[in-house]
Amino acid sequence: MNLINTYKAGQRYMKLCPTDKQLAHSFPEVKIINHIKTATKYLPPIVISLLVWQYYMPAPIAVTAITILFTLSLPLQGIFWLGKRALSPLPLNLVDCYNQLKGKLITKKVIAENGTEANTLTFESFMKIITLAKLHLGDYFGQDNDTPTL
């Protein structure tokens, strides 16, 4: 049951996580999500070419089957990694950033001050805050749209 919950958390996290290039340097999730989407796009032709290779070349069926299973497991491995990452606790260096973003969202009255919050902050809750900050505060990490640029 734990594997299913991790897989579902990975799918949720993949939909939740913003895929902007500004975040790619700080969070490996962005690269993993792009790799998963690319793999699911190109997997059917790869599997078909492997089957054709098996038919026309004298390759053992076991080698082809193992190669196809490994190829099909790559996106699943990425989703499981995202699920583990989503449920893992937030490191201390990101807790301050989380609190700053949450404070700015509370002052803009986007979220309630005494919302239900778990004891441990996770990457999933941090990505929710980043997504809300992107929608309501402009750029990431609290740069307001109201402030004039010099």
C-alpha positions in Angstrom: 0.0 0.0 0.0 2.9 2.3 0.7 4.1 2.0 -3.0 0.7 3.0 -4.2 0.6 6.0 -1.9 4.0 7.1 -3.0 3.1 6.7 -6.7 -0.1 8.8 -6.2 1.9 11.4 -4.3 4.4 11.5 -7.2 1.6 12.0 -9.7 0.1 14.8 -7.6 3.5 16.4 -7.2 4.2 16.3 -10.9 1.0 18.2 -11.6 1.6 20.6 -8.8 5.2 21.5 -9.5 5.8 24.5 -11.7 8.1 23.8 -14.6 9.8 27.1 -15.0 13.5 27.4 -16.0 14.2 29.7 -13.0 13.5 26.8 -10.6 15.5 24.2 -12.5 18.7 25.3 -10.9 17.4 24.9 -7.4 15.0 22.0 -7.7 15.8 18.8 -9.6 12.1 18.1 -9.8 11.8 20.3 -12.8 14.3 18.3 -14.8 12.8 15.0 -13.7 9.3 16.1 -14.8 10.6 17.2 -18.2 12.4 13.8 -18.6 9.3 11.9 -17.6 7.2 13.8 -20.1 9.8 13.3 -22.9 10.1 9.6 -22.0 6.3 9.0 -22.2 6.3 10.8 -25.6 9.0 8.7 -27.1 8.4 5.4 -25.4 6.0 3.8 -27.9 8.3 4.3 -30.9 11.2 2.9 -28.9 9.3 -0.2 -27.8 8.1 -0.8 -31.4 11.7 -0.5 -32.7 12.9 -2.9 -30.1 10.2 -5.4 -31.1 11.2 -5.0 -34.8 14.8 -5.4 -33.8 13.9 -8.7 -32.1 12.0 -9.9 -35.2 14.7 -9.1 -37.8 17.9 -9.6 -35.8 19.0 -12.8 -34.2 18.7 -11.4 -30.6 17.6 -13.5 -27.8 14.0 -12.9 -26.6 15.2 -12.5 -23.0 17.4 -9.6 -23.9 14.7 -7.8 -25.8 12.1 -8.4 -23.0 14.5 -7.1 -20.3 15.3 -4.0 -22.4 11.6 -3.3 -23.0 10.8 -3.7 -19.3 13.6 -1.4 -18.3 12.5 1.1 -20.9 9.0 1.0 -19.7 10.1 1.3 -16.0 12.0 4.6 -16.5 8.9 7.0 -16.2 7.6 4.9 -13.2 11.0 5.3 -11.5 10.8 9.0 -12.0 7.2 9.2 -10.6 8.3 7.1 -7.5 11.2 9.5 -7.0 8.9 12.5 -7.2 6.6 10.8 -4.6 9.4 10.2 -2.2 10.5 13.8 -2.7 7.0 15.2 -2.2 6.6 13.3 1.1 10.1 14.1 2.4 10.5 16.9 5.0 11.7 20.3 3.9 15.3 21.1 4.8 16.1 23.8 7.2 17.5 26.2 4.6 14.1 26.2 2.8 11.9 26.6 5.9 12.8 30.3 6.1 11.8 30.9 2.5 8.6 29.0 3.1 7.8 31.2 6.1 8.5 34.4 4.2 6.3 33.4 1.2 3.6 32.3 3.6 3.8 35.6 5.4 3.5 37.6 2.2 0.5 35.5 1.1 -1.1 36.1 4.5 -0.7 39.8 4.2 -2.2 39.8 0.7 -5.1 37.7 2.2 -4.6 34.9 -0.2 -4.4 32.2 2.5 -5.7 32.1 6.0 -3.4 32.8 8.9 -4.4 29.8 11.0 -4.8 27.3 8.2 -4.5 23.6 9.0 -0.8 22.8 8.9 1.1 19.6 9.5 3.9 19.3 12.0 6.5 18.7 9.4 6.8 20.8 6.2 7.2 18.8 3.1 8.3 19.6 -0.4 4.7 19.3 -1.6 3.5 22.0 0.8 6.5 24.2 -0.3 5.6 23.8 -4.0 2.0 24.7 -3.2 3.2 27.9 -1.6 5.5 28.6 -4.6 2.6 28.1 -7.0 0.4 30.5 -5.0 3.2 33.0 -4.9 3.5 32.7 -8.7 -0.2 33.4 -9.2 -0.7 36.1 -6.6 2.6 37.8 -6.0 4.1 37.9 -9.5 7.6 36.4 -9.7 8.9 33.8 -7.3 9.9 34.4 -3.8 7.7 37.4 -3.2 8.6 40.0 -5.8 5.4 42.0 -6.1 3.9 43.2 -9.3 3.1 46.5 -7.7 6.7 47.5 -7.1 8.2 49.6 -10.0 11.2 48.2 -11.8 14.2 50.5 -12.1 
